[in-house]
């Protein structure tokens, strides 16, 4: 598993996405003691679940159908956004300042500016 895969899988299981950087810093012991204590039980549980899973271990990973396409695209043009979209995004942020990756995808589908914009 890559660090990014672990972070996404943990987000899917525990409702809180963890970045590749967070997993990397955990491995390198470069997080605060408090953060290490919070992450250790979650990572242990995920690792036990992943190791005891009878099926293909990659099946436990979240599916990101556009991730390869997104990586190949490179840097895009400057995004222009309709005037009502920022107001809607600000309202959504006030309601939920830390949306999961699934919630971000859902917002992107509803507003249609694209997931990279949201």
N, C-alpha and C positions, 0 to 999 in steps of 0.2 A: 504494500500500500504506500502511496505517496503521502506526504504530510498534508497536502491539499485534500486528498481523498479522505483521510482520517478526519479532518476538520469538517468536511461536508457531511460525512456519515454521522458524526457526533451531533451535528446540528439537526439532522433529520430525526435522530433518536431522542435527543434531549431538548429539542426546541430552541437551541441557541447555537448559531453557527460559530465555528472557531476557524480563524484564518490559518493559512499555512505558516505564517510568521509566528503565531502563538504556539503551534505545535513544535516548530523548530526551536523556539526559545525554551519551551518546556524540556525538550531533549537535551539542550545545551545547558540547562539549569540557569538560564538567564532571566527568570521571572522572580518576582518578589515571593517571599515565603508564603504569604497569604494566598497569592494566586496559584502557587504550586500546590498548596493544600486543597484548594478548590478543584483544581483540574485532575489531580492524581486519582481520586476515586472514580471520576467519570471516564478517564482514559483506561483505568484498570477494568472497569465494567465493559467498556467497548471492546477491549482486547480479549477478555474472556469470552464475550459473545461471538466475536469474530473467529476465535480459535475453535470454539465448540460448535460452530455452525456446520452441520453435515453437508450443506450444499457448497457450491462454488463460492469462495470468499468474495469474489467481485460482485456477487449478487447482492451483498449487503450494502454496496455503495449506491449513492443516489445517482439517478440517471440525469445527465446534462446533455441533451441531444445536440445542442448547438455549440458546445464548448470547443470542439476541433475547428469548426467553421469560424468561430470567433477568433481563435488564435491565429488562423491563416490570414485573416482579413487585414491585419495591421492597423495602423492609425487611420481613422476615417476623417471625413470632412467635419467642419465645425457644425454643431447641432443647433438648429433653430427650433424654438419651442413656441407653440401657440400661447397666447397670453393667459388663458384660463388654466393651463397645466401647472405652472409653478404654484398658483394658489391652492389647487387641489393637492399637490404634493406636500405643501406646507401644512395643510390641514391634516393629511394622513400622518405626517411626522409628529404633529402635536398629539394625535390620538395614540400613536405607537412609534416611539423614537428608535426602537430596535427591531425592525421587521425581519422575519426569517427570509431565507432565499426564496422559498416558495411564495411568501407573501409579496416579495418584490416582483417576482415573475407575474403574479396575478395582477398587481398594480400596473405593470408594464403592458399587459394584455388589455386591460380596461382603458388605459389612457392612450395607448398606441404610440408613445414616443420611442419605444424600444427599451429593452432591458438595460443596455449600457447607459442610457440616459437616466433611468430611475436609480 
